[in-house]
């Protein structure tokens, strides 16, 4: 029997009904509620290890923008001149 590289664990949580209803409206019939919640938890955990947007300085935000793949050349030049 093969073991999963990243095994899952079943848990039980309680959330407000309004959040549950919003989640059900957000997800399509084929999307996994468990997957959505797992990704949300993972993002929140990784976010707590670094700066949030609110905590970042303007220079930190500008430096982060410089690393994006969708930054066009004009904006790159402007940000670089300001750093």
Biopython code that builds the backbone (N, CA, C, O; Angstrom):
import numpy as np
from Bio.PDB.StructureBuilder import StructureBuilder

atoms = [
    (1, "UNK", "N", (0.833, -1.184, 0.000)),
    (1, "UNK", "CA", (0.000, 0.000, 0.000)),
    (1, "UNK", "C", (0.880, 1.252, 0.000)),
    (1, "UNK", "O", (1.802, 1.374, 0.806)),
    (2, "UNK", "N", (0.585, 2.171, -0.909)),
    (2, "UNK", "CA", (1.351, 3.403, -1.033)),
    (2, "UNK", "C", (0.896, 4.435, -0.018)),
    (2, "UNK", "O", (-0.302, 4.583, 0.224)),
    (3, "UNK", "N", (1.842, 5.150, 0.576)),
    (3, "UNK", "CA", (1.499, 6.213, 1.509)),
    (3, "UNK", "C", (1.562, 7.555, 0.804)),
    (3, "UNK", "O", (2.389, 7.768, -0.083)),
    (4, "UNK", "N", (0.697, 8.439, 1.202)),
    (4, "UNK", "CA", (0.665, 9.775, 0.607)),
    (4, "UNK", "C", (1.892, 10.560, 1.042)),
    (4, "UNK", "O", (2.327, 10.473, 2.191)),
    (5, "UNK", "N", (2.442, 11.325, 0.114)),
    (5, "UNK", "CA", (3.605, 12.156, 0.433)),
    (5, "UNK", "C", (3.229, 13.243, 1.435)),
    (5, "UNK", "O", (4.049, 13.642, 2.262)),
    (6, "UNK", "N", (2.004, 13.715, 1.359)),
    (6, "UNK", "CA", (1.529, 14.749, 2.267)),
    (6, "UNK", "C", (0.164, 14.308, 2.802)),
    (6, "UNK", "O", (-0.873, 14.744, 2.302)),
    (7, "UNK", "N", (0.170, 13.440, 3.820)),
    (7, "UNK", "CA", (-1.098, 12.886, 4.303)),
    (7, "UNK", "C", (-2.013, 13.971, 4.883)),
    (7, "UNK", "O", (-1.553, 15.009, 5.358)),
    (8, "UNK", "N", (-3.299, 13.704, 4.830)),
    (8, "UNK", "CA", (-4.274, 14.647, 5.358)),
    (8, "UNK", "C", (-4.795, 14.152, 6.695)),
    (8, "UNK", "O", (-4.640, 12.982, 7.048)),
    (9, "UNK", "N", (-5.406, 15.052, 7.423)),
    (9, "UNK", "CA", (-5.973, 14.707, 8.722)),
    (9, "UNK", "C", (-7.362, 15.322, 8.810)),
    (9, "UNK", "O", (-7.549, 16.498, 8.500)),
    (10, "UNK", "N", (-8.312, 14.539, 9.225)),
    (10, "UNK", "CA", (-9.679, 15.007, 9.381)),
    (10, "UNK", "C", (-9.806, 15.757, 10.702)),
    (10, "UNK", "O", (-9.396, 15.264, 11.753)),
    (11, "UNK", "N", (-10.390, 16.974, 10.632)),
    (11, "UNK", "CA", (-10.633, 17.749, 11.840)),
    (11, "UNK", "C", (-12.074, 18.238, 11.814)),
    (11, "UNK", "O", (-12.736, 18.206, 10.777)),
    (12, "UNK", "N", (-12.533, 18.676, 12.936)),
    (12, "UNK", "CA", (-13.866, 19.250, 13.034)),
    (12, "UNK", "C", (-13.723, 20.675, 13.555)),
    (12, "UNK", "O", (-13.059, 20.911, 14.564)),
    (13, "UNK", "N", (-14.352, 21.629, 12.856)),
    (13, "UNK", "CA", (-14.300, 23.026, 13.289)),
    (13, "UNK", "C", (-15.716, 23.587, 13.335)),
    (13, "UNK", "O", (-16.638, 23.046, 12.723)),
    (14, "UNK", "N", (-15.864, 24.656, 14.056)),
    (14, "UNK", "CA", (-17.143, 25.350, 14.124)),
    (14, "UNK", "C", (-16.929, 26.762, 13.612)),
    (14, "UNK", "O", (-16.039, 27.475, 14.076)),
    (15, "UNK", "N", (-17.757, 27.163, 12.644)),
    (15, "UNK", "CA", (-17.679, 28.513, 12.091)),
    (15, "UNK", "C", (-19.073, 29.125, 12.108)),
    (15, "UNK", "O", (-20.071, 28.404, 12.114)),
    (16, "UNK", "N", (-19.143, 30.444, 12.115)),
    (16, "UNK", "CA", (-20.461, 31.084, 12.071)),
    (16, "UNK", "C", (-21.208, 30.713, 10.792)),
    (16, "UNK", "O", (-20.602, 30.533, 9.736)),
    (17, "UNK", "N", (-22.517, 30.601, 10.901)),
    (17, "UNK", "CA", (-23.342, 30.210, 9.758)),
    (17, "UNK", "C", (-23.173, 31.170, 8.591)),
    (17, "UNK", "O", (-23.181, 30.740, 7.437)),
    (18, "UNK", "N", (-23.022, 32.461, 8.866)),
    (18, "UNK", "CA", (-22.874, 33.435, 7.786)),
    (18, "UNK", "C", (-21.614, 33.159, 6.964)),
    (18, "UNK", "O", (-21.629, 33.316, 5.743)),
    (19, "UNK", "N", (-20.527, 32.752, 7.617)),
    (19, "UNK", "CA", (-19.286, 32.424, 6.895)),
    (19, "UNK", "C", (-19.478, 31.154, 6.077)),
    (19, "UNK", "O", (-19.020, 31.062, 4.938)),
    (20, "UNK", "N", (-20.152, 30.187, 6.662)),
    (20, "UNK", "CA", (-20.435, 28.937, 5.945)),
    (20, "UNK", "C", (-21.259, 29.220, 4.687)),
    (20, "UNK", "O", (-20.957, 28.693, 3.616)),
    (21, "UNK", "N", (-22.288, 30.043, 4.814)),
    (21, "UNK", "CA", (-23.143, 30.377, 3.668)),
    (21, "UNK", "C", (-22.352, 31.115, 2.592)),
    (21, "UNK", "O", (-22.519, 30.852, 1.401)),
    (22, "UNK", "N", (-21.488, 32.043, 3.015)),
    (22, "UNK", "CA", (-20.671, 32.785, 2.052)),
    (22, "UNK", "C", (-19.695, 31.851, 1.337)),
    (22, "UNK", "O", (-19.473, 31.978, 0.133)),
    (23, "UNK", "N", (-19.121, 30.923, 2.080)),
    (23, "UNK", "CA", (-18.205, 29.944, 1.479)),
    (23, "UNK", "C", (-18.935, 29.101, 0.444)),
    (23, "UNK", "O", (-18.418, 28.881, -0.651)),
    (24, "UNK", "N", (-20.127, 28.631, 0.778)),
    (24, "UNK", "CA", (-20.892, 27.828, -0.171)),
    (24, "UNK", "C", (-21.272, 28.616, -1.421)),
    (24, "UNK", "O", (-21.306, 28.058, -2.518)),
    (25, "UNK", "N", (-21.560, 29.916, -1.263)),
    (25, "UNK", "CA", (-21.868, 30.750, -2.434)),
    (25, "UNK", "C", (-20.618, 30.995, -3.287)),
    (25, "UNK", "O", (-20.715, 31.165, -4.502)),
    (26, "UNK", "N", (-19.445, 31.013, -2.645)),
    (26, "UNK", "CA", (-18.191, 31.306, -3.337)),
    (26, "UNK", "C", (-17.709, 30.117, -4.173)),
    (26, "UNK", "O", (-17.224, 30.289, -5.291)),
    (27, "UNK", "N", (-17.849, 28.919, -3.620)),
    (27, "UNK", "CA", (-17.327, 27.734, -4.286)),
    (27, "UNK", "C", (-18.316, 27.167, -5.295)),
    (27, "UNK", "O", (-19.527, 27.185, -5.074)),
    (28, "UNK", "N", (-17.789, 26.667, -6.397)),
    (28, "UNK", "CA", (-18.644, 25.983, -7.361)),
    (28, "UNK", "C", (-18.908, 24.565, -6.852)),
    (28, "UNK", "O", (-18.297, 24.121, -5.881)),
    (29, "UNK", "N", (-19.815, 23.871, -7.511)),
    (29, "UNK", "CA", (-20.194, 22.522, -7.103)),
    (29, "UNK", "C", (-19.001, 21.562, -7.112)),
    (29, "UNK", "O", (-18.948, 20.625, -6.316)),
    (30, "UNK", "N", (-18.053, 21.799, -8.011)),
    (30, "UNK", "CA", (-16.921, 20.876, -8.151)),
    (30, "UNK", "C", (-15.718, 21.241, -7.285)),
    (30, "UNK", "O", (-14.769, 20.462, -7.195)),
    (31, "UNK", "N", (-15.742, 22.408, -6.649)),
    (31, "UNK", "CA", (-14.609, 22.818, -5.828)),
    (31, "UNK", "C", (-14.685, 22.206, -4.434)),
    (31, "UNK", "O", (-15.766, 21.998, -3.885)),
    (32, "UNK", "N", (-13.518, 21.926, -3.881)),
    (32, "UNK", "CA", (-13.426, 21.295, -2.568)),
    (32, "UNK", "C", (-13.414, 22.332, -1.451)),
    (32, "UNK", "O", (-12.572, 23.230, -1.431)),
    (33, "UNK", "N", (-14.354, 22.197, -0.527)),
    (33, "UNK", "CA", (-14.393, 23.071, 0.642)),
    (33, "UNK", "C", (-13.132, 22.861, 1.480)),
    (33, "UNK", "O", (-12.530, 23.825, 1.954)),
    (34, "UNK", "N", (-12.738, 21.609, 1.661)),
    (34, "UNK", "CA", (-11.542, 21.300, 2.449)),
    (34, "UNK", "C", (-10.298, 21.927, 1.839)),
    (34, "UNK", "O", (-9.466, 22.486, 2.554)),
    (35, "UNK", "N", (-10.169, 21.836, 0.531)),
    (35, "UNK", "CA", (-9.010, 22.414, -0.158)),
    (35, "UNK", "C", (-8.991, 23.932, 0.026)),
    (35, "UNK", "O", (-7.942, 24.511, 0.311)),
    (36, "UNK", "N", (-10.144, 24.572, -0.136)),
    (36, "UNK", "CA", (-10.240, 26.019, 0.020)),
    (36, "UNK", "C", (-9.813, 26.441, 1.420)),
    (36, "UNK", "O", (-9.039, 27.386, 1.578)),
    (37, "UNK", "N", (-10.314, 25.744, 2.434)),
    (37, "UNK", "CA", (-9.984, 26.083, 3.819)),
    (37, "UNK", "C", (-8.516, 25.803, 4.104)),
    (37, "UNK", "O", (-7.868, 26.583, 4.803)),
    (38, "UNK", "N", (-7.976, 24.703, 3.577)),
    (38, "UNK", "CA", (-6.551, 24.392, 3.765)),
    (38, "UNK", "C", (-5.663, 25.478, 3.183)),
    (38, "UNK", "O", (-4.697, 25.902, 3.817)),
    (39, "UNK", "N", (-5.987, 25.929, 1.976)),
    (39, "UNK", "CA", (-5.205, 26.987, 1.328)),
    (39, "UNK", "C", (-5.311, 28.280, 2.128)),
    (39, "UNK", "O", (-4.311, 28.975, 2.306)),
    (40, "UNK", "N", (-6.510, 28.616, 2.614)),
    (40, "UNK", "CA", (-6.697, 29.840, 3.399)),
    (40, "UNK", "C", (-5.873, 29.792, 4.687)),
    (40, "UNK", "O", (-5.255, 30.785, 5.070)),
    (41, "UNK", "N", (-5.868, 28.640, 5.349)),
    (41, "UNK", "CA", (-5.076, 28.495, 6.578)),
    (41, "UNK", "C", (-3.588, 28.628, 6.270)),
    (41, "UNK", "O", (-2.854, 29.316, 6.980)),
    (42, "UNK", "N", (-3.154, 27.960, 5.205)),
    (42, "UNK", "CA", (-1.739, 28.012, 4.835)),
    (42, "UNK", "C", (-1.311, 29.449, 4.513)),
    (42, "UNK", "O", (-0.246, 29.891, 4.944)),
    (43, "UNK", "N", (-2.139, 30.173, 3.760)),
    (43, "UNK", "CA", (-1.818, 31.565, 3.435)),
    (43, "UNK", "C", (-1.734, 32.410, 4.699)),
    (43, "UNK", "O", (-0.832, 33.238, 4.829)),
    (44, "UNK", "N", (-2.642, 32.216, 5.612)),
    (44, "UNK", "CA", (-2.638, 32.980, 6.861)),
    (44, "UNK", "C", (-1.400, 32.660, 7.691)),
    (44, "UNK", "O", (-0.805, 33.561, 8.283)),
    (45, "UNK", "N", (-1.006, 31.391, 7.742)),
    (45, "UNK", "CA", (0.183, 31.002, 8.496)),
    (45, "UNK", "C", (1.441, 31.603, 7.889)),
    (45, "UNK", "O", (2.314, 32.076, 8.617)),
    (46, "UNK", "N", (1.544, 31.589, 6.569)),
    (46, "UNK", "CA", (2.721, 32.166, 5.909)),
    (46, "UNK", "C", (2.731, 33.677, 6.042)),
    (46, "UNK", "O", (3.794, 34.288, 6.156)),
    (47, "UNK", "N", (1.559, 34.280, 6.027)),
    (47, "UNK", "CA", (1.455, 35.732, 6.169)),
    (47, "UNK", "C", (1.958, 36.167, 7.544)),
    (47, "UNK", "O", (2.590, 37.215, 7.672)),
    (48, "UNK", "N", (1.682, 35.373, 8.558)),
    (48, "UNK", "CA", (2.086, 35.757, 9.910)),
    (48, "UNK", "C", (3.600, 35.670, 10.098)),
    (48, "UNK", "O", (4.133, 36.218, 11.063)),
    (49, "UNK", "N", (4.295, 34.991, 9.190)),
    (49, "UNK", "CA", (5.744, 34.879, 9.284)),
    (49, "UNK", "C", (6.444, 36.081, 8.660)),
    (49, "UNK", "O", (7.643, 36.278, 8.859)),
    (50, "UNK", "N", (5.717, 36.864, 7.927)),
    (50, "UNK", "CA", (6.320, 38.020, 7.269)),
    (50, "UNK", "C", (5.486, 39.255, 7.520)),
    (50, "UNK", "O", (4.619, 39.279, 8.394)),
    (51, "UNK", "N", (5.759, 40.258, 6.754)),
    (51, "UNK", "CA", (5.022, 41.500, 6.893)),
    (51, "UNK", "C", (3.704, 41.418, 6.141)),
    (51, "UNK", "O", (3.621, 40.799, 5.081)),
    (52, "UNK", "N", (2.689, 42.037, 6.688)),
    (52, "UNK", "CA", (1.447, 42.213, 5.952)),
    (52, "UNK", "C", (1.569, 43.531, 5.195)),
    (52, "UNK", "O", (2.492, 44.304, 5.448)),
    (53, "UNK", "N", (0.678, 43.787, 4.299)),
    (53, "UNK", "CA", (0.706, 45.032, 3.533)),
    (53, "UNK", "C", (0.628, 46.221, 4.475)),
    (53, "UNK", "O", (1.340, 47.210, 4.298)),
    (54, "UNK", "N", (-0.238, 46.123, 5.476)),
    (54, "UNK", "CA", (-0.405, 47.234, 6.411)),
    (54, "UNK", "C", (0.861, 47.512, 7.204)),
    (54, "UNK", "O", (1.129, 48.661, 7.554)),
    (55, "UNK", "N", (1.638, 46.485, 7.490)),
    (55, "UNK", "CA", (2.853, 46.640, 8.298)),
    (55, "UNK", "C", (4.069, 47.042, 7.474)),
    (55, "UNK", "O", (5.066, 47.501, 8.031)),
    (56, "UNK", "N", (4.001, 46.877, 6.174)),
    (56, "UNK", "CA", (5.144, 47.147, 5.306)),
    (56, "UNK", "C", (5.320, 48.638, 5.076)),
    (56, "UNK", "O", (4.354, 49.401, 5.024)),
    (57, "UNK", "N", (6.576, 49.030, 4.940)),
    (57, "UNK", "CA", (6.855, 50.415, 4.578)),
    (57, "UNK", "C", (6.622, 50.581, 3.083)),
    (57, "UNK", "O", (6.532, 49.599, 2.346)),
    (58, "UNK", "N", (6.526, 51.810, 2.650)),
    (58, "UNK", "CA", (6.344, 52.078, 1.228)),
    (58, "UNK", "C", (7.505, 51.523, 0.418)),
    (58, "UNK", "O", (7.304, 50.965, -0.660)),
    (59, "UNK", "N", (8.726, 51.677, 0.939)),
    (59, "UNK", "CA", (9.898, 51.152, 0.215)),
    (59, "UNK", "C", (9.850, 49.626, 0.118)),
    (59, "UNK", "O", (10.239, 49.064, -0.906)),
    (60, "UNK", "N", (9.379, 48.953, 1.166)),
    (60, "UNK", "CA", (9.255, 47.492, 1.119)),
    (60, "UNK", "C", (8.231, 47.082, 0.063)),
    (60, "UNK", "O", (8.448, 46.128, -0.683)),
    (61, "UNK", "N", (7.123, 47.802, 0.006)),
    (61, "UNK", "CA", (6.100, 47.502, -0.996)),
    (61, "UNK", "C", (6.625, 47.738, -2.408)),
    (61, "UNK", "O", (6.377, 46.940, -3.313)),
    (62, "UNK", "N", (7.345, 48.829, -2.587)),
    (62, "UNK", "CA", (7.911, 49.127, -3.903)),
    (62, "UNK", "C", (8.932, 48.068, -4.310)),
    (62, "UNK", "O", (8.974, 47.662, -5.471)),
    (63, "UNK", "N", (9.751, 47.619, -3.364)),
    (63, "UNK", "CA", (10.733, 46.570, -3.655)),
    (63, "UNK", "C", (10.025, 45.265, -4.023)),
    (63, "UNK", "O", (10.476, 44.538, -4.908)),
    (64, "UNK", "N", (8.928, 44.976, -3.349)),
    (64, "UNK", "CA", (8.165, 43.766, -3.675)),
    (64, "UNK", "C", (7.564, 43.873, -5.071)),
    (64, "UNK", "O", (7.522, 42.888, -5.808)),
    (65, "UNK", "N", (7.096, 45.071, -5.435)),
    (65, "UNK", "CA", (6.552, 45.276, -6.781)),
    (65, "UNK", "C", (7.616, 45.040, -7.849)),
    (65, "UNK", "O", (7.312, 44.531, -8.928)),
    (66, "UNK", "N", (8.838, 45.401, -7.557)),
    (66, "UNK", "CA", (9.939, 45.227, -8.520)),
    (66, "UNK", "C", (10.152, 43.751, -8.871)),
    (66, "UNK", "O", (10.686, 43.441, -9.936)),
    (67, "UNK", "N", (9.745, 42.855, -8.000)),
    (67, "UNK", "CA", (9.956, 41.420, -8.207)),
    (67, "UNK", "C", (8.831, 40.756, -9.000)),
    (67, "UNK", "O", (8.946, 39.587, -9.368)),
    (68, "UNK", "N", (7.765, 41.473, -9.263)),
    (68, "UNK", "CA", (6.607, 40.888, -9.951)),
    (68, "UNK", "C", (6.880, 40.701, -11.439)),
    (68, "UNK", "O", (7.552, 41.514, -12.073)),
    (69, "UNK", "N", (6.339, 39.605, -11.982)),
    (69, "UNK", "CA", (6.497, 39.304, -13.406)),
    (69, "UNK", "C", (5.646, 40.197, -14.303)),
    (69, "UNK", "O", (5.976, 40.392, -15.473)),
    (70, "UNK", "N", (4.555, 40.739, -13.768)),
    (70, "UNK", "CA", (3.646, 41.520, -14.596)),
    (70, "UNK", "C", (3.942, 43.023, -14.584)),
    (70, "UNK", "O", (3.130, 43.821, -15.053)),
    (71, "UNK", "N", (5.086, 43.401, -14.058)),
    (71, "UNK", "CA", (5.477, 44.808, -13.993)),
    (71, "UNK", "C", (6.021, 45.245, -15.349)),
    (71, "UNK", "O", (7.013, 44.699, -15.832)),
    (72, "UNK", "N", (5.366, 46.237, -15.964)),
    (72, "UNK", "CA", (5.862, 46.687, -17.268)),
    (72, "UNK", "C", (7.095, 47.578, -17.090)),
    (72, "UNK", "O", (7.371, 48.058, -15.991)),
    (73, "UNK", "N", (7.814, 47.787, -18.159)),
    (73, "UNK", "CA", (9.097, 48.489, -18.120)),
    (73, "UNK", "C", (8.959, 49.924, -17.617)),
    (73, "UNK", "O", (9.807, 50.390, -16.855)),
    (74, "UNK", "N", (7.913, 50.628, -18.026)),
    (74, "UNK", "CA", (7.729, 52.019, -17.600)),
    (74, "UNK", "C", (7.589, 52.112, -16.086)),
    (74, "UNK", "O", (8.243, 52.935, -15.445)),
    (75, "UNK", "N", (6.739, 51.271, -15.523)),
    (75, "UNK", "CA", (6.543, 51.283, -14.081)),
    (75, "UNK", "C", (7.816, 50.838, -13.359)),
    (75, "UNK", "O", (8.140, 51.358, -12.291)),
    (76, "UNK", "N", (8.533, 49.880, -13.939)),
    (76, "UNK", "CA", (9.798, 49.418, -13.351)),
    (76, "UNK", "C", (10.772, 50.583, -13.233)),
    (76, "UNK", "O", (11.395, 50.767, -12.188)),
    (77, "UNK", "N", (10.907, 51.365, -14.294)),
    (77, "UNK", "CA", (11.838, 52.513, -14.300)),
    (77, "UNK", "C", (11.424, 53.545, -13.266)),
    (77, "UNK", "O", (12.268, 54.097, -12.559)),
    (78, "UNK", "N", (10.125, 53.808, -13.175)),
    (78, "UNK", "CA", (9.642, 54.793, -12.191)),
    (78, "UNK", "C", (9.933, 54.339, -10.770)),
    (78, "UNK", "O", (10.459, 55.106, -9.963)),
    (79, "UNK", "N", (9.592, 53.093, -10.463)),
    (79, "UNK", "CA", (9.828, 52.582, -9.095)),
    (79, "UNK", "C", (11.323, 52.556, -8.783)),
    (79, "UNK", "O", (11.743, 52.936, -7.690)),
    (80, "UNK", "N", (12.118, 52.107, -9.746)),
    (80, "UNK", "CA", (13.565, 52.033, -9.519)),
    (80, "UNK", "C", (14.141, 53.415, -9.237)),
    (80, "UNK", "O", (15.039, 53.551, -8.406)),
    (81, "UNK", "N", (13.644, 54.430, -9.909)),
    (81, "UNK", "CA", (14.155, 55.780, -9.679)),
    (81, "UNK", "C", (13.771, 56.301, -8.283)),
    (81, "UNK", "O", (14.487, 57.120, -7.707)),
    (82, "UNK", "N", (12.659, 55.832, -7.753)),
    (82, "UNK", "CA", (12.216, 56.262, -6.435)),
    (82, "UNK", "C", (12.894, 55.513, -5.303)),
    (82, "UNK", "O", (12.965, 56.015, -4.181)),
    (83, "UNK", "N", (13.391, 54.321, -5.582)),
    (83, "UNK", "CA", (14.088, 53.552, -4.551)),
    (83, "UNK", "C", (15.495, 54.088, -4.431)),
    (83, "UNK", "O", (16.277, 53.593, -3.619)),
]
sb = StructureBuilder()
sb.init_structure("model")
sb.init_model(0)
sb.init_chain("A")
sb.init_seg("    ")
for serial, (resi, resn, name, xyz) in enumerate(atoms, 1):
    if name == "N":
        sb.init_residue(resn, " ", resi, " ")
    sb.init_atom(name, np.array(xyz, "f"), 0.0, 1.0, " ", f" {name:<3s}", serial, name[0])
structure = sb.get_structure()
